[in-house]
Amino acid sequence: MRRGWTLIGTMITVAIIMVLMVVMMKGSGWLGAPGAAQSKRADGKGTTVLGAAKYAAEDTVCQSDLAQIRQSIIVYKTNNDDQAPARLEDTKLGDQFYRCPLGHEAYVYDPATGQVHCPHPGHENY
């Protein structure tokens, strides 16, 4: 009976799992040149695979918040003779909607045009 093969198979499995964990924690640049694990984001966040996924999700939350603010501005204008709110807070969405979830910067709002955007690096097109 070959008992040694079970132990070797287990050790190989554990080694593969450890290599995969290191790649997940270090990012894809770990296997490349030194210093290659640089973030491709404008704000420099998310150098690991898990970090990139987290910040991508927060980017989506920022986009969603801005879309909801824009919709609330339209509703406000509809109910107030096409006048945009003087402040974002007049839309009464809640304090969590008026700041970027990533950098916590307040959204920039122009009451003359009714336009709102995020000042966080990389969010210029949101």
MMTF fields as JSON, N, C-alpha, C and O atoms, coordinates in Angstrom:
{
  "mmtfVersion": "1.0.0",
  "mmtfProducer": "UNKNOWN",
  "numBonds": 503,
  "numAtoms": 504,
  "numGroups": 126,
  "numChains": 1,
  "numModels": 1,
  "chainsPerModel": [1],
  "groupsPerChain": [126],
  "chainIdList": ["A"],
  "bondAtomList": [4, 2, 8, 6, 12, 10, 16, 14, 20, 18, 24, 22, 28, 26, 32, 30, 36, 34, 40, 38, 44, 42, 48, 46, 52, 50, 56, 54, 60, 58, 64, 62, 68, 66, 72, 70, 76, 74, 80, 78, 84, 82, 88, 86, 92, 90, 96, 94, 100, 98, 104, 102, 108, 106, 112, 110, 116, 114, 120, 118, 124, 122, 128, 126, 132, 130, 136, 134, 140, 138, 144, 142, 148, 146, 152, 150, 156, 154, 160, 158, 164, 162, 168, 166, 172, 170, 176, 174, 180, 178, 184, 182, 188, 186, 192, 190, 196, 194, 200, 198, 204, 202, 208, 206, 212, 210, 216, 214, 220, 218, 224, 222, 228, 226, 232, 230, 236, 234, 240, 238, 244, 242, 248, 246, 252, 250, 256, 254, 260, 258, 264, 262, 268, 266, 272, 270, 276, 274, 280, 278, 284, 282, 288, 286, 292, 290, 296, 294, 300, 298, 304, 302, 308, 306, 312, 310, 316, 314, 320, 318, 324, 322, 328, 326, 332, 330, 336, 334, 340, 338, 344, 342, 348, 346, 352, 350, 356, 354, 360, 358, 364, 362, 368, 366, 372, 370, 376, 374, 380, 378, 384, 382, 388, 386, 392, 390, 396, 394, 400, 398, 404, 402, 408, 406, 412, 410, 416, 414, 420, 418, 424, 422, 428, 426, 432, 430, 436, 434, 440, 438, 444, 442, 448, 446, 452, 450, 456, 454, 460, 458, 464, 462, 468, 466, 472, 470, 476, 474, 480, 478, 484, 482, 488, 486, 492, 490, 496, 494, 500, 498],
  "bondOrderList": [1, 1, 1, 1, 1, 1, 1, 1, 1, 1, 1, 1, 1, 1, 1, 1, 1, 1, 1, 1, 1, 1, 1, 1, 1, 1, 1, 1, 1, 1, 1, 1, 1, 1, 1, 1, 1, 1, 1, 1, 1, 1, 1, 1, 1, 1, 1, 1, 1, 1, 1, 1, 1, 1, 1, 1, 1, 1, 1, 1, 1, 1, 1, 1, 1, 1, 1, 1, 1, 1, 1, 1, 1, 1, 1, 1, 1, 1, 1, 1, 1, 1, 1, 1, 1, 1, 1, 1, 1, 1, 1, 1, 1, 1, 1, 1, 1, 1, 1, 1, 1, 1, 1, 1, 1, 1, 1, 1, 1, 1, 1, 1, 1, 1, 1, 1, 1, 1, 1, 1, 1, 1, 1, 1, 1],
  "groupList": [{"groupName": "MET", "atomNameList": ["N", "CA", "C", "O"], "elementList": ["N", "C", "C", "O"], "formalChargeList": [0, 0, 0, 0], "bondAtomList": [1, 0, 2, 1, 3, 2], "bondOrderList": [1, 1, 2], "singleLetterCode": "M", "chemCompType": "L-PEPTIDE LINKING"}, {"groupName": "ARG", "atomNameList": ["N", "CA", "C", "O"], "elementList": ["N", "C", "C", "O"], "formalChargeList": [0, 0, 0, 0], "bondAtomList": [1, 0, 2, 1, 3, 2], "bondOrderList": [1, 1, 2], "singleLetterCode": "R", "chemCompType": "L-PEPTIDE LINKING"}, {"groupName": "GLY", "atomNameList": ["N", "CA", "C", "O"], "elementList": ["N", "C", "C", "O"], "formalChargeList": [0, 0, 0, 0], "bondAtomList": [1, 0, 2, 1, 3, 2], "bondOrderList": [1, 1, 2], "singleLetterCode": "G", "chemCompType": "PEPTIDE LINKING"}, {"groupName": "TRP", "atomNameList": ["N", "CA", "C", "O"], "elementList": ["N", "C", "C", "O"], "formalChargeList": [0, 0, 0, 0], "bondAtomList": [1, 0, 2, 1, 3, 2], "bondOrderList": [1, 1, 2], "singleLetterCode": "W", "chemCompType": "L-PEPTIDE LINKING"}, {"groupName": "THR", "atomNameList": ["N", "CA", "C", "O"], "elementList": ["N", "C", "C", "O"], "formalChargeList": [0, 0, 0, 0], "bondAtomList": [1, 0, 2, 1, 3, 2], "bondOrderList": [1, 1, 2], "singleLetterCode": "T", "chemCompType": "L-PEPTIDE LINKING"}, {"groupName": "LEU", "atomNameList": ["N", "CA", "C", "O"], "elementList": ["N", "C", "C", "O"], "formalChargeList": [0, 0, 0, 0], "bondAtomList": [1, 0, 2, 1, 3, 2], "bondOrderList": [1, 1, 2], "singleLetterCode": "L", "chemCompType": "L-PEPTIDE LINKING"}, {"groupName": "ILE", "atomNameList": ["N", "CA", "C", "O"], "elementList": ["N", "C", "C", "O"], "formalChargeList": [0, 0, 0, 0], "bondAtomList": [1, 0, 2, 1, 3, 2], "bondOrderList": [1, 1, 2], "singleLetterCode": "I", "chemCompType": "L-PEPTIDE LINKING"}, {"groupName": "VAL", "atomNameList": ["N", "CA", "C", "O"], "elementList": ["N", "C", "C", "O"], "formalChargeList": [0, 0, 0, 0], "bondAtomList": [1, 0, 2, 1, 3, 2], "bondOrderList": [1, 1, 2], "singleLetterCode": "V", "chemCompType": "L-PEPTIDE LINKING"}, {"groupName": "ALA", "atomNameList": ["N", "CA", "C", "O"], "elementList": ["N", "C", "C", "O"], "formalChargeList": [0, 0, 0, 0], "bondAtomList": [1, 0, 2, 1, 3, 2], "bondOrderList": [1, 1, 2], "singleLetterCode": "A", "chemCompType": "L-PEPTIDE LINKING"}, {"groupName": "LYS", "atomNameList": ["N", "CA", "C", "O"], "elementList": ["N", "C", "C", "O"], "formalChargeList": [0, 0, 0, 0], "bondAtomList": [1, 0, 2, 1, 3, 2], "bondOrderList": [1, 1, 2], "singleLetterCode": "K", "chemCompType": "L-PEPTIDE LINKING"}, {"groupName": "SER", "atomNameList": ["N", "CA", "C", "O"], "elementList": ["N", "C", "C", "O"], "formalChargeList": [0, 0, 0, 0], "bondAtomList": [1, 0, 2, 1, 3, 2], "bondOrderList": [1, 1, 2], "singleLetterCode": "S", "chemCompType": "L-PEPTIDE LINKING"}, {"groupName": "PRO", "atomNameList": ["N", "CA", "C", "O"], "elementList": ["N", "C", "C", "O"], "formalChargeList": [0, 0, 0, 0], "bondAtomList": [1, 0, 2, 1, 3, 2], "bondOrderList": [1, 1, 2], "singleLetterCode": "P", "chemCompType": "L-PEPTIDE LINKING"}, {"groupName": "GLN", "atomNameList": ["N", "CA", "C", "O"], "elementList": ["N", "C", "C", "O"], "formalChargeList": [0, 0, 0, 0], "bondAtomList": [1, 0, 2, 1, 3, 2], "bondOrderList": [1, 1, 2], "singleLetterCode": "Q", "chemCompType": "L-PEPTIDE LINKING"}, {"groupName": "ASP", "atomNameList": ["N", "CA", "C", "O"], "elementList": ["N", "C", "C", "O"], "formalChargeList": [0, 0, 0, 0], "bondAtomList": [1, 0, 2, 1, 3, 2], "bondOrderList": [1, 1, 2], "singleLetterCode": "D", "chemCompType": "L-PEPTIDE LINKING"}, {"groupName": "TYR", "atomNameList": ["N", "CA", "C", "O"], "elementList": ["N", "C", "C", "O"], "formalChargeList": [0, 0, 0, 0], "bondAtomList": [1, 0, 2, 1, 3, 2], "bondOrderList": [1, 1, 2], "singleLetterCode": "Y", "chemCompType": "L-PEPTIDE LINKING"}, {"groupName": "GLU", "atomNameList": ["N", "CA", "C", "O"], "elementList": ["N", "C", "C", "O"], "formalChargeList": [0, 0, 0, 0], "bondAtomList": [1, 0, 2, 1, 3, 2], "bondOrderList": [1, 1, 2], "singleLetterCode": "E", "chemCompType": "L-PEPTIDE LINKING"}, {"groupName": "CYS", "atomNameList": ["N", "CA", "C", "O"], "elementList": ["N", "C", "C", "O"], "formalChargeList": [0, 0, 0, 0], "bondAtomList": [1, 0, 2, 1, 3, 2], "bondOrderList": [1, 1, 2], "singleLetterCode": "C", "chemCompType": "L-PEPTIDE LINKING"}, {"groupName": "ASN", "atomNameList": ["N", "CA", "C", "O"], "elementList": ["N", "C", "C", "O"], "formalChargeList": [0, 0, 0, 0], "bondAtomList": [1, 0, 2, 1, 3, 2], "bondOrderList": [1, 1, 2], "singleLetterCode": "N", "chemCompType": "L-PEPTIDE LINKING"}, {"groupName": "PHE", "atomNameList": ["N", "CA", "C", "O"], "elementList": ["N", "C", "C", "O"], "formalChargeList": [0, 0, 0, 0], "bondAtomList": [1, 0, 2, 1, 3, 2], "bondOrderList": [1, 1, 2], "singleLetterCode": "F", "chemCompType": "L-PEPTIDE LINKING"}, {"groupName": "HIS", "atomNameList": ["N", "CA", "C", "O"], "elementList": ["N", "C", "C", "O"], "formalChargeList": [0, 0, 0, 0], "bondAtomList": [1, 0, 2, 1, 3, 2], "bondOrderList": [1, 1, 2], "singleLetterCode": "H", "chemCompType": "L-PEPTIDE LINKING"}],
  "groupTypeList": [0, 1, 1, 2, 3, 4, 5, 6, 2, 4, 0, 6, 4, 7, 8, 6, 6, 0, 7, 5, 0, 7, 7, 0, 0, 9, 2, 10, 2, 3, 5, 2, 8, 11, 2, 8, 8, 12, 10, 9, 1, 8, 13, 2, 9, 2, 4, 4, 7, 5, 2, 8, 8, 9, 14, 8, 8, 15, 13, 4, 7, 16, 12, 10, 13, 5, 8, 12, 6, 1, 12, 10, 6, 6, 7, 14, 9, 4, 17, 17, 13, 13, 12, 8, 11, 8, 1, 5, 15, 13, 4, 9, 5, 2, 13, 12, 18, 14, 1, 16, 11, 5, 2, 19, 15, 8, 14, 7, 14, 13, 11, 8, 4, 2, 12, 7, 19, 16, 11, 19, 11, 2, 19, 15, 17, 14],
  "groupIdList": [1, 2, 3, 4, 5, 6, 7, 8, 9, 10, 11, 12, 13, 14, 15, 16, 17, 18, 19, 20, 21, 22, 23, 24, 25, 26, 27, 28, 29, 30, 31, 32, 33, 34, 35, 36, 37, 38, 39, 40, 41, 42, 43, 44, 45, 46, 47, 48, 49, 50, 51, 52, 53, 54, 55, 56, 57, 58, 59, 60, 61, 62, 63, 64, 65, 66, 67, 68, 69, 70, 71, 72, 73, 74, 75, 76, 77, 78, 79, 80, 81, 82, 83, 84, 85, 86, 87, 88, 89, 90, 91, 92, 93, 94, 95, 96, 97, 98, 99, 100, 101, 102, 103, 104, 105, 106, 107, 108, 109, 110, 111, 112, 113, 114, 115, 116, 117, 118, 119, 120, 121, 122, 123, 124, 125, 126],
  "secStructList": [7, 7, 7, 2, 2, 2, 2, 2, 2, 2, 2, 2, 2, 2, 2, 2, 2, 2, 2, 2, 2, 2, 2, 2, 2, 2, 7, 4, 4, 4, 4, 1, 1, 6, 6, 7, 7, 7, 7, 7, 1, 6, 6, 7, 7, 7, 7, 1, 2, 2, 2, 2, 2, 2, 2, 2, 2, 2, 2, 2, 2, 2, 2, 2, 2, 2, 2, 2, 2, 2, 2, 2, 2, 2, 2, 2, 2, 2, 2, 6, 6, 6, 7, 7, 7, 1, 1, 4, 4, 4, 4, 7, 7, 7, 4, 4, 4, 1, 5, 7, 6, 6, 6, 7, 7, 5, 7, 3, 3, 3, 6, 6, 6, 6, 3, 3, 3, 7, 7, 1, 6, 6, 7, 6, 6, 7],
  "xCoordList": [0.838, 0.0, 0.889, 1.87, 0.56, 1.373, 0.764, -0.104, 1.208, 0.695, 1.375, 0.78, 2.559, 3.302, 2.682, 2.85, 1.985, 1.382, 0.296, 0.139, -0.445, -1.482, -0.861, -1.375, 0.214, 0.883, 1.487, 1.391, 2.096, 2.683, 1.584, 1.75, 0.487, -0.642, -1.204, -1.538, -1.31, -1.799, -0.837, -1.269, 0.462, 1.453, 1.44, 1.583, 1.275, 1.206, -0.049, 0.007, -1.163, -2.408, -2.267, -2.691, -1.673, -1.461, -0.525, -0.755, 0.513, 1.446, 0.751, 0.988, -0.09, -0.825, -1.757, -1.845, -2.448, -3.346, -2.566, -3.034, -1.399, -0.591, -0.105, -0.095, 0.293, 0.724, -0.437, -0.252, -1.618, -2.788, -3.134, -3.534, -2.98, -3.249, -2.248, -2.625, -0.999, 0.017, -0.264, -0.14, -0.635, -0.948, -2.153, -2.165, -3.167, -4.339, -3.977, -4.487, -3.112, -2.766, -1.752, -1.8, -0.86, 0.17, -0.273, 0.238, -1.176, -1.607, -0.9, 0.041, -1.358, -0.817, 0.586, 1.305, 1.009, 2.351, 3.438, 4.623, 3.057, 4.019, 4.936, 6.106, 4.407, 5.197, 6.029, 6.903, 5.761, 6.467, 7.708, 8.304, 8.088, 9.277, 9.067, 7.927, 10.168, 10.022, 9.266, 9.521, 8.318, 7.513, 6.405, 5.789, 6.134, 5.119, 3.704, 2.741, 3.567, 2.241, 1.701, 1.233, 1.767, 1.246, -0.225, -0.661, -0.964, -2.377, -2.567, -1.816, -3.567, -3.891, -4.919, -5.359, -5.3, -6.294, -5.639, -4.459, -6.403, -5.882, -5.559, -4.675, -6.28, -6.03, -4.984, -4.648, -4.455, -3.392, -3.851, -3.013, -5.144, -5.653, -5.884, -6.047, -5.898, -6.238, -5.094, -5.23, -3.958, -2.824, -2.952, -2.323, -3.751, -3.945, -5.216, -6.024, -5.374, -6.563, -7.808, -8.816, -7.734, -8.875, -9.14, -10.295, -8.078, -8.237, -8.837, -9.687, -8.406, -8.959, -10.453, -11.222, -10.864, -12.281, -13.068, -14.174, -12.503, -13.171, -13.362, -14.455, -12.315, -12.408, -13.255, -13.878, -13.285, -14.176, -15.638, -16.484, -15.921, -17.279, -17.635, -18.764, -16.678, -16.943, -17.093, -17.832, -16.402, -16.616, -18.062, -18.689, -18.575, -19.955, -20.941, -21.963, -20.633, -21.495, -21.497, -22.549, -20.345, -20.26, -21.114, -21.862, -21.005, -21.809, -23.298, -24.086, -23.679, -25.079, -25.581, -26.683, -24.775, -25.16, -25.366, -26.343, -24.443, -24.573, -25.823, -26.499, -26.129, -27.334, -28.586, -29.532, -28.59, -29.746, -29.869, -30.978, -28.729, -28.761, -29.3, -30.131, -28.828, -29.3, -30.806, -31.514, -31.283, -32.719, -33.486, -34.558, -32.95, -33.644, -33.646, -34.585, -32.599, -32.582, -33.686, -34.357, -33.865, -34.936, -36.303, -37.163, -36.494, -37.766, -37.966, -39.068, -36.908, -36.994, -37.387, -38.244, -36.739, -37.048, -38.491, -39.155, -38.966, -40.344, -41.337, -42.363, -41.03, -41.94, -41.755, -42.549, -40.73, -40.43, -40.238, -39.293, -41.112, -41.125, -39.781, -39.306, -39.179, -37.905, -36.739, -35.786, -36.798, -35.674, -34.885, -35.445, -33.572, -32.696, -32.565, -32.687, -32.32, -32.14, -30.909, -29.935, -30.956, -29.828, -28.659, -27.498, -28.971, -27.942, -28.354, -29.533, -27.38, -27.705, -28.576, -29.421, -28.374, -29.13, -30.629, -31.444, -30.994, -32.413, -33.131, -34.361, -32.383, -33.007, -33.459, -34.261, -32.955, -33.365, -33.16, -34.016, -32.027, -31.719, -31.105, -31.345, -30.337, -29.624, -28.147, -27.611, -27.49, -26.094, -25.133, -24.118, -25.425, -24.512, -24.446, -23.525, -25.389, -25.407, -24.585, -24.326, -24.176, -23.559, -22.042, -21.409, -21.442, -19.988, -19.59, -20.328, -18.411, -17.881, -17.577, -16.92, -18.03, -17.76, -16.275, -15.837, -15.522, -14.109, -13.222, -12.514, -13.245, -12.373, -13.066, -12.417, -14.362, -15.192, -15.177, -15.439, -14.866, -14.948, -16.409, -17.152, -16.808, -18.166, -18.313, -17.404, -19.466, -19.734, -19.807, -20.257, -19.363, -19.373, -20.69, -21.025, -21.417, -22.73, -22.77, -22.342, -23.285, -23.457, -24.962, -25.644, -25.484, -26.932, -27.421, -28.602, -26.54, -26.96, -27.342, -28.293, -26.597, -26.875, -27.573, -28.147, -27.525, -28.101, -27.218, -27.683, -25.939, -25.003, -24.256, -23.925, -23.995, -23.248, -22.219, -22.502, -21.016, -19.996, -19.112, -19.164, -18.312, -17.429, -16.018, -15.493, -15.391, -14.041, -12.937, -11.76, -13.286, -12.267, -11.467, -12.048, -10.149, -9.332, -9.83, -10.006, -10.046, -10.554, -12.062, -12.594, -12.754, -14.21, -14.674, -15.844, -13.798, -14.142, -15.27, -16.029, -15.387, -16.399, -17.708, -18.597, -17.841, -19.075, -20.148, -21.262],
  "yCoordList": [-1.172, 0.0, 1.243, 1.295, 2.242, 3.447, 4.579, 5.305, 4.727, 5.784, 7.119, 8.163, 7.132, 8.356, 9.234, 10.453, 8.654, 9.446, 10.375, 11.476, 9.979, 10.824, 12.051, 13.158, 11.882, 12.996, 13.955, 15.172, 13.422, 14.271, 15.018, 16.199, 14.374, 15.039, 16.166, 17.23, 15.943, 16.981, 18.155, 19.307, 17.879, 18.951, 19.767, 20.989, 19.128, 19.839, 20.715, 21.853, 20.196, 20.962, 22.195, 23.284, 22.03, 23.16, 24.187, 25.391, 23.727, 24.65, 25.444, 26.644, 24.796, 25.489, 26.534, 27.653, 26.174, 27.121, 28.312, 29.447, 28.075, 29.17, 30.097, 31.317, 29.529, 30.358, 31.214, 32.395, 30.635, 31.392, 32.508, 33.598, 32.239, 33.271, 34.414, 35.579, 34.098, 35.142, 35.997, 37.221, 35.376, 36.127, 37.035, 38.177, 36.543, 37.354, 38.528, 39.631, 38.308, 39.371, 40.363, 41.549, 39.904, 40.783, 41.476, 42.55, 40.913, 41.499, 40.841, 40.068, 41.153, 40.505, 40.978, 40.286, 42.134, 42.647, 41.911, 42.148, 41.032, 40.311, 39.439, 39.249, 38.917, 38.033, 38.79, 38.208, 40.071, 40.881, 41.528, 41.015, 42.652, 43.383, 43.985, 44.171, 44.296, 44.932, 46.248, 47.056, 46.438, 47.645, 47.618, 48.651, 46.47, 46.384, 46.361, 46.516, 46.169, 46.103, 47.502, 47.801, 48.353, 49.708, 49.703, 48.925, 50.579, 50.685, 51.379, 52.288, 50.945, 51.574, 52.676, 53.295, 52.922, 53.939, 55.306, 55.408, 56.342, 57.708, 58.087, 58.908, 57.487, 57.822, 56.926, 57.126, 55.932, 55.068, 53.98, 53.271, 53.821, 52.803, 51.502, 51.489, 50.398, 49.106, 48.407, 48.026, 48.228, 47.56, 46.045, 45.36, 45.509, 44.06, 43.702, 44.571, 42.439, 41.981, 42.272, 42.749, 41.983, 42.229, 43.723, 44.15, 44.518, 45.964, 46.563, 47.45, 46.088, 46.59, 46.295, 47.127, 45.126, 44.778, 45.661, 46.1, 45.918, 46.77, 48.182, 48.739, 48.766, 50.136, 50.239, 51.273, 49.194, 49.178, 49.196, 49.846, 48.474, 48.477, 49.863, 50.322, 50.531, 51.872, 52.886, 53.862, 52.662, 53.498, 53.382, 54.377, 52.167, 51.927, 52.599, 53.129, 52.578, 53.254, 54.756, 55.392, 55.325, 56.754, 57.077, 58.054, 56.27, 56.48, 56.401, 57.206, 55.44, 55.269, 56.459, 56.955, 56.916, 58.071, 59.305, 60.035, 59.536, 60.69, 60.576, 61.574, 59.373, 59.178, 59.482, 60.086, 59.065, 59.336, 60.824, 61.358, 61.502, 62.943, 63.656, 64.557, 63.251, 63.886, 63.677, 64.587, 62.495, 62.231, 63.086, 63.601, 63.242, 64.05, 65.53, 66.253, 65.987, 67.372, 67.564, 68.596, 66.566, 66.637, 66.699, 67.489, 65.863, 65.868, 67.211, 67.761, 67.735, 69.033, 70.13, 70.967, 70.105, 71.12, 70.982, 71.986, 69.771, 69.542, 70.129, 70.688, 69.999, 70.478, 71.955, 72.509, 72.609, 73.997, 74.89, 75.676, 74.772, 75.645, 75.707, 76.79, 74.568, 74.439, 75.175, 75.543, 75.391, 76.003, 74.898, 74.065, 74.903, 73.914, 74.24, 75.401, 73.233, 73.512, 74.387, 74.311, 75.208, 76.083, 75.278, 75.639, 74.199, 73.315, 71.874, 71.586, 70.973, 69.553, 69.041, 68.17, 69.572, 69.121, 69.393, 68.763, 70.332, 70.625, 69.464, 69.414, 68.53, 67.348, 66.349, 65.461, 66.484, 65.668, 64.163, 63.352, 63.814, 62.397, 61.769, 60.596, 62.516, 61.983, 62.302, 62.394, 62.469, 62.914, 61.969, 62.422, 60.667, 59.716, 59.898, 59.381, 60.614, 60.791, 61.984, 62.098, 62.855, 64.108, 64.079, 65.115, 62.925, 62.772, 61.521, 60.536, 61.578, 60.412, 59.317, 59.595, 58.084, 57.017, 56.624, 56.001, 56.98, 56.596, 57.591, 57.21, 58.839, 59.845, 60.744, 61.569, 60.605, 61.388, 62.888, 63.712, 63.241, 64.632, 64.959, 64.124, 66.174, 66.61, 66.742, 67.211, 66.327, 66.476, 67.956, 68.771, 68.292, 69.674, 69.911, 69.202, 70.926, 71.214, 72.664, 73.573, 72.867, 74.204, 74.488, 73.972, 75.304, 75.556, 76.314, 76.236, 77.039, 77.781, 76.832, 77.09, 75.733, 74.774, 73.509, 72.763, 73.269, 72.041, 70.828, 69.697, 71.04, 69.944, 69.569, 70.436, 68.282, 67.791, 66.786, 65.996, 66.807, 65.817, 65.536, 66.238, 64.504, 64.061, 64.588, 64.45, 65.195, 65.718, 64.694, 65.024, 63.464, 62.446, 62.107, 61.98, 61.96, 61.6, 60.3, 59.284, 60.357, 59.204, 59.211, 58.438, 60.06, 60.134, 61.339, 61.714, 61.939, 63.146, 62.925, 63.85, 61.739, 61.464, 60.929, 60.554, 60.888, 60.339, 61.391, 61.137],
  "zCoordList": [0.0, 0.0, 0.0, 0.741, -0.817, -0.939, -0.115, -0.6, 1.097, 1.955, 1.663, 1.929, 1.143, 0.893, -0.181, -0.15, -1.106, -2.178, -1.653, -2.18, -0.652, -0.085, 0.566, 0.403, 1.286, 1.946, 0.912, 1.069, -0.122, -1.17, -1.917, -2.221, -2.214, -2.883, -2.031, -2.551, -0.735, 0.171, 0.221, 0.203, 0.283, 0.333, -0.966, -0.919, -2.098, -3.377, -3.422, -3.888, -2.948, -2.915, -2.038, -2.423, -0.858, 0.05, -0.592, -0.475, -1.259, -1.91, -3.021, -3.162, -3.795, -4.857, -4.264, -4.771, -3.201, -2.542, -1.993, -2.084, -1.432, -0.897, -2.01, -1.841, -3.139, -4.268, -4.767, -5.06, -4.866, -5.3, -4.315, -4.724, -3.026, -2.024, -2.132, -2.008, -2.358, -2.497, -3.722, -3.666, -4.81, -6.023, -5.775, -6.233, -5.055, -4.749, -3.849, -4.042, -2.875, -1.934, -2.508, -2.183, -3.334, -3.885, -5.162, -5.479, -5.879, -7.141, -8.304, -8.126, -9.472, -10.665, -10.983, -11.703, -10.474, -10.739, -9.979, -10.211, -9.084, -8.265, -9.117, -8.785, -10.202, -11.031, -12.066, -12.709, -12.224, -13.215, -12.631, -11.684, -13.199, -12.767, -11.383, -10.957, -10.666, -9.362, -9.486, -10.378, -8.554, -8.577, -9.607, -9.868, -10.199, -11.246, -10.688, -11.439, -9.374, -8.772, -8.515, -7.417, -9.522, -9.41, -9.802, -10.65, -9.17, -9.478, -10.821, -11.173, -11.557, -12.83, -12.633, -13.601, -11.397, -11.084, -10.949, -10.613, -11.209, -11.109, -9.666, -9.422, -8.701, -7.301, -6.652, -5.485, -7.389, -6.886, -5.936, -5.379, -5.732, -4.807, -5.549, -6.77, -4.797, -5.369, -6.074, -7.237, -5.39, -6.019, -5.989, -6.796, -5.079, -5.042, -5.807, -6.136, -6.078, -6.787, -5.95, -6.472, -4.661, -3.791, -3.634, -3.612, -3.525, -3.41, -4.66, -4.579, -5.818, -7.078, -7.168, -7.649, -6.711, -6.736, -5.774, -6.09, -4.613, -3.623, -4.161, -4.058, -4.732, -5.22, -6.482, -6.723, -7.282, -8.442, -7.981, -8.596, -6.894, -6.338, -5.8, -5.972, -5.15, -4.635, -5.774, -5.641, -6.881, -8.064, -8.542, -8.909, -8.533, -8.956, -8.011, -8.447, -6.707, -5.736, -6.008, -5.937, -6.315, -6.633, -7.866, -7.862, -8.904, -10.107, -9.789, -10.285, -8.97, -8.602, -7.788, -8.025, -6.832, -6.018, -6.893, -6.723, -7.833, -8.717, -9.593, -9.842, -10.055, -10.865, -10.043, -10.548, -8.778, -7.919, -7.616, -7.571, -7.408, -7.177, -8.409, -8.298, -9.582, -10.824, -11.012, -11.443, -10.692, -10.781, -9.779, -10.097, -8.577, -7.578, -7.965, -7.634, -8.666, -9.157, -10.204, -10.224, -11.068, -12.074, -11.393, -11.783, -10.379, -9.65, -8.948, -8.959, -8.341, -7.66, -8.657, -8.376, -9.826, -10.842, -11.335, -11.595, -11.462, -11.901, -10.897, -11.286, -9.616, -8.576, -8.243, -7.482, -8.792, -8.431, -9.656, -9.711, -10.614, -11.794, -12.512, -12.851, -12.738, -13.458, -12.809, -13.496, -11.52, -10.799, -10.115, -9.403, -10.342, -9.71, -8.225, -7.835, -7.396, -5.961, -5.728, -6.477, -4.698, -4.377, -3.821, -4.014, -3.139, -2.561, -2.821, -3.027, -2.811, -2.991, -1.856, -2.061, -0.676, 0.492, 0.341, 1.014, -0.543, -0.774, -1.448, -1.444, -2.025, -2.631, -1.577, -1.869, -0.356, 0.801, 0.585, 0.938, 0.007, -0.185, 1.06, 1.345, 1.782, 2.94, 2.823, 1.718, 3.958, 3.968, 3.256, 2.726, 3.229, 2.596, 1.086, 0.455, 0.488, -0.964, -1.438, -2.636, -0.567, -0.985, -0.969, -1.172, -0.733, -0.708, -1.469, -1.509, -2.069, -2.773, -1.755, -0.752, -1.973, -1.017, -0.954, 0.013, -1.964, -2.01, -1.277, -0.345, -1.671, -1.076, -0.083, 0.561, 0.055, 0.967, 0.653, 1.529, -0.614, -1.019, -1.309, -1.825, -0.974, -1.281, -2.79, -3.474, -3.302, -4.723, -5.068, -4.263, -6.264, -6.729, -7.478, -8.427, -7.023, -7.593, -8.07, -7.359, -9.274, -9.835, -9.91, -10.796, -8.985, -8.982, -10.218, -10.557, -10.889, -12.084, -13.215, -13.953, -13.349, -14.424, -13.928, -14.721, -12.621, -12.07, -12.282, -12.144, -12.619, -12.878, -11.597, -10.789, -11.42, -10.274, -10.763, -11.663, -10.173, -10.529, -9.317, -8.308, -9.445, -8.363, -8.606, -9.711, -7.583, -7.756, -7.518, -7.661, -7.16, -6.852, -8.109, -9.186, -7.995, -9.17, -9.815, -9.142, -11.095, -11.826, -11.997, -12.793, -11.272, -11.362, -12.175, -12.1, -12.932, -13.668, -14.67, -14.956, -15.194, -16.228, -15.666, -16.431, -14.358, -13.76, -13.759, -13.301]
}
